[in-house]
C-alpha cells in the first residue's frame, strides 16, 4: 500500500497492523499449538520470524489484524489481545496484550525506518519469551480479541465492523498477574506488550 499521501496516523497504523500480523504469528508459533511444519521461516524488519503456512490460520490472523486498520487510525482501539483459553470452560489461561496509543494531534512527518526499528525490538523479544510463558495443552483454543475505547460508528465501516463479534471467552474474577515484555514510545505511536496470567487465587470452577 502506498503510504506517501497518508497522514502520520495513517502511515503509523499501516505499519502497526503489518507488525501485529507478524507478532501474532510469532506468538502462536511460540505456544506450540500447531506442528512446526505449519509455519515457515521468513524475514521481517530484518528479523527471522515464523509465519503460518496453513491458509485458514494465515487468513484468520491477516484478516483480523487488517480489519483493525481504520479504527487504529482513529485511535479507537485500546488493546489487541491474543487469548489462550480452556476448550471446555472458555476461561483464559494466558493473554498476550498489545496496548496501543496513536497520537491524533501529531502532525510531523514520521521516519518509517525509525518506527520499524522500534517495533523490531518486540519481535526479537518475542523470539526469546518462552521462559516467561505458560505451557499449554494440545486442546487449548485461542482467539484474537480487540478492545475498543468506544463503539465505532457502523455507518462508515459497516462491513469491517461486521467482521468482529462479541467474544464468549470468560473474564477472570481476580486481578491478573502481569509480566511486562516490551514497550516503546515513538511519536505518534506508543505500544506496550505484556503477558497476563490468572491469579493463584483465581477460582478454577465456575457455577
SVG drawing of the C-alpha trace seen along z (x, -y; Angstrom):
<svg xmlns="http://www.w3.org/2000/svg" viewBox="-25 -19 43 51">
<polyline fill="none" stroke="black" stroke-width="0.4" points="0.0,0.0 1.3,-3.5 1.9,-5.5 3.3,-8.7 0.0,-10.6 -1.2,-9.3 -1.4,-11.3 1.2,-10.4 -1.6,-8.5 -2.4,-6.6 1.2,-5.7 1.7,-4.6 -1.5,-2.5 -0.4,-0.7 3.0,0.2 1.3,1.2 -1.2,3.7 1.6,5.3 3.6,5.6 0.7,7.0 0.1,9.7 3.8,10.8 3.9,10.6 0.7,12.7 2.2,15.3 5.2,15.4 3.1,15.8 1.0,18.7 4.2,20.4 5.8,19.8 2.9,21.5 3.4,24.7 -0.3,25.5 0.4,26.4 3.2,28.6 6.3,26.7 5.7,27.6 2.6,25.5 4.9,22.5 7.7,21.2 10.6,19.0 10.5,15.5 12.5,12.3 10.6,9.2 12.2,6.0 15.5,7.9 14.4,10.4 13.8,14.1 10.2,14.9 7.8,17.8 4.7,17.3 1.7,19.6 1.6,21.6 -1.9,23.1 -4.3,21.0 -7.0,20.8 -4.7,19.9 -2.8,17.4 -6.0,15.8 -7.5,15.6 -4.5,13.7 -4.3,11.5 -7.9,10.6 -8.3,9.9 -5.3,7.5 -6.0,5.6 -9.7,5.2 -8.5,3.0 -6.7,0.5 -9.4,-2.2 -10.1,-2.0 -6.4,-2.2 -6.1,-5.3 -8.8,-7.0 -7.4,-5.8 -10.5,-3.7 -8.5,-0.5 -7.2,-0.4 -5.8,3.2 -5.3,6.1 -5.1,9.4 -4.2,12.9 -6.2,15.1 -5.5,18.8 -8.3,20.5 -9.6,23.8 -11.6,25.7 -14.4,26.7 -14.8,23.7 -13.5,20.9 -11.6,19.4 -8.4,17.7 -5.2,19.4 -2.8,16.8 -3.1,13.4 -0.6,11.6 -1.7,7.9 -0.7,5.2 -1.8,1.8 -1.9,-0.8 -2.0,-4.6 -1.8,-6.7 -1.4,-10.4 -4.1,-12.1 -2.6,-15.6 0.8,-14.6 1.3,-16.4 5.0,-16.0 6.4,-13.6 7.4,-10.2 10.5,-8.3 9.3,-4.8 12.7,-3.3 13.0,-4.6 9.4,-3.4 10.1,0.1 13.4,0.2 11.4,-0.4 8.8,2.3 11.6,4.7 12.7,5.0 9.3,6.6 9.9,9.4 13.4,10.0 11.9,10.1 9.1,12.5 11.6,15.0 13.1,15.5 10.0,15.2 9.3,18.9 10.6,19.0 8.0,16.4 5.0,18.0 2.8,20.8 2.9,24.4 -0.5,25.1 -2.1,28.4 -2.8,29.5 -6.6,29.0 -6.2,25.3 -8.1,22.8 -7.2,19.3 -8.6,16.1 -7.7,12.5 -9.8,10.0 -9.8,6.2 -10.9,3.8 -12.3,0.5 -12.3,-2.8 -15.8,-3.4 -18.2,-1.6 -17.3,-2.5 -19.9,-4.1 -21.4,-1.4 -22.5,-3.8 -18.9,-4.4 -17.3,-1.0 -20.2,1.4 -18.6,4.3 -15.4,4.1 -17.3,3.9 -19.4,7.0 -16.1,8.9 -15.9,8.5 -18.3,10.3 -18.6,10.3 -16.3,12.9 -17.6,15.8 -14.3,16.0 -14.9,15.5 -13.2,12.9 -11.1,13.6 -12.7,12.9 -9.4,11.8 -6.8,9.3 -4.4,11.0 -0.6,11.4 1.2,9.2 4.6,9.8 5.9,6.9 7.6,7.9 8.4,4.7 7.3,1.1 8.1,-1.7 7.3,-5.4 8.0,-6.8 5.6,-9.6 2.9,-9.3 2.8,-5.6 3.0,-4.1 2.9,-0.3 3.1,1.9 3.3,5.7 2.7,7.7 1.5,11.2 -1.3,11.8 -1.9,15.0 -4.7,15.8 -4.0,15.1 -3.1,18.1 -6.4,17.3 -8.5,17.4 -11.4,19.9 -10.8,22.9 -14.5,23.8 -17.5,21.6 -21.1,22.1"/>
</svg>
